[in-house]
């Protein structure tokens, strides 16, 4: 009898633990990626000064926005070479306006001074430390 009680408690404990882990840690899915990309499209259209990504990916130079789903599925933008505070405020405002259209509640914006990438002739790259200018948590409203 005690053996069955111990097994039952162990089973219930395992179920509760797995439920808590499932709800505490959100694994991004394709819907999270679609939301981040839709939000990035809205912000890019409003701001209008980002360089084409293929060009920036080759040279690692230029204003660029890289969207991805961050922790908890929150859209996160890594933005390079937008150093003017007025331009950063414009991007934050555009993000705030676009949140409702993209069906997102919050977004995280990380502004970096520039990409620190060394390109090698053989096609390899080396990424060095980058200077974070500002991190903004933007909420709808």
C-alpha positions in Angstrom: 0.0 0.0 0.0 2.8 2.5 0.9 4.6 1.6 -2.3 1.5 2.6 -4.4 1.2 5.9 -2.4 4.8 6.7 -3.1 4.5 6.0 -6.8 1.3 8.1 -6.9 3.0 11.0 -5.2 6.0 10.7 -7.5 3.8 10.7 -10.6 1.8 13.7 -9.4 5.0 15.5 -8.6 6.4 14.8 -12.0 3.3 16.1 -13.7 3.2 19.3 -11.6 6.9 19.9 -12.3 6.5 19.5 -16.1 3.4 21.8 -16.1 5.3 24.5 -14.2 8.3 24.2 -16.6 6.0 24.3 -19.7 4.3 27.5 -18.5 7.4 29.2 -17.2 9.6 28.7 -20.3 8.0 29.6 -23.6 9.6 28.0 -26.6 9.3 30.3 -29.6 7.3 28.9 -32.5 6.6 30.0 -36.1 3.8 32.3 -34.9 6.2 34.2 -32.7 8.6 34.5 -35.7 5.7 35.8 -37.9 4.7 38.4 -35.3 8.3 39.6 -35.0 8.7 39.9 -38.8 5.3 41.7 -39.2 6.3 44.1 -36.5 9.7 44.7 -38.1 8.1 45.4 -41.5 5.8 48.0 -39.9 8.7 49.7 -38.1 10.9 49.6 -41.2 8.2 51.1 -43.4 7.6 53.9 -40.9 11.3 54.7 -40.3 12.4 54.2 -43.9 16.1 54.6 -43.3 17.4 51.1 -42.9 19.8 49.7 -45.5 19.0 46.6 -47.4 19.9 43.5 -45.3 21.8 41.6 -48.1 24.1 44.6 -48.5 24.6 44.9 -44.7 25.2 41.2 -44.3 28.1 41.3 -46.8 29.8 44.4 -45.3 28.5 44.5 -41.7 28.1 48.3 -42.2 24.9 50.3 -42.3 21.7 50.9 -40.4 19.9 47.6 -40.1 17.1 45.9 -38.0 17.3 42.2 -37.2 14.0 40.9 -35.8 13.7 37.6 -33.8 11.4 36.2 -31.1 13.1 36.7 -27.8 12.4 35.3 -24.4 8.8 34.3 -23.9 8.1 34.9 -27.6 8.4 38.7 -27.1 9.5 40.3 -30.4 13.1 41.5 -30.0 14.9 43.8 -32.4 18.7 44.2 -32.7 19.3 47.5 -34.4 22.8 48.7 -35.5 24.1 52.2 -36.3 21.1 54.2 -35.2 23.1 56.4 -32.8 21.0 59.7 -32.9 18.7 59.8 -29.9 16.0 61.5 -32.0 16.1 58.6 -34.5 16.0 56.0 -31.7 12.9 57.8 -30.2 11.3 57.7 -33.7 11.9 53.9 -33.9 10.5 53.4 -30.4 7.4 55.4 -31.3 6.9 53.5 -34.6 7.2 50.2 -32.6 4.6 51.4 -30.1 2.2 52.2 -33.0 2.8 48.9 -34.8 2.3 46.6 -31.8 -1.5 46.5 -32.2 -1.2 45.8 -36.0 1.2 42.9 -35.4 -0.9 41.5 -32.5 2.0 41.9 -29.9 1.8 43.4 -26.4 5.4 44.2 -25.9 8.7 44.4 -27.8 12.3 44.8 -26.9 14.6 47.1 -28.9 18.4 46.8 -28.5 20.3 49.6 -30.1 24.0 48.9 -30.8 26.6 51.4 -32.0 27.9 49.2 -34.9 28.6 45.6 -35.7 32.0 44.5 -34.7 32.7 41.9 -37.4 35.9 41.0 -39.2 35.5 39.4 -42.6 38.2 37.1 -43.8 39.2 36.4 -47.5 38.2 32.7 -47.2 34.6 33.7 -46.3 34.8 33.4 -42.6 33.9 36.0 -40.0 34.8 36.8 -36.4 32.4 38.7 -34.2 33.8 40.9 -31.5 32.3 42.7 -28.5 29.7 45.3 -29.5 28.8 48.5 -27.7 25.1 48.5 -26.5 23.7 52.1 -26.6 20.2 51.5 -25.2 17.6 48.9 -24.5 14.0 49.8 -24.6 11.0 47.7 -23.6 8.0 49.0 -25.6 4.4 48.3 -24.6 1.3 49.0 -26.6 -0.7 52.1 -25.9 
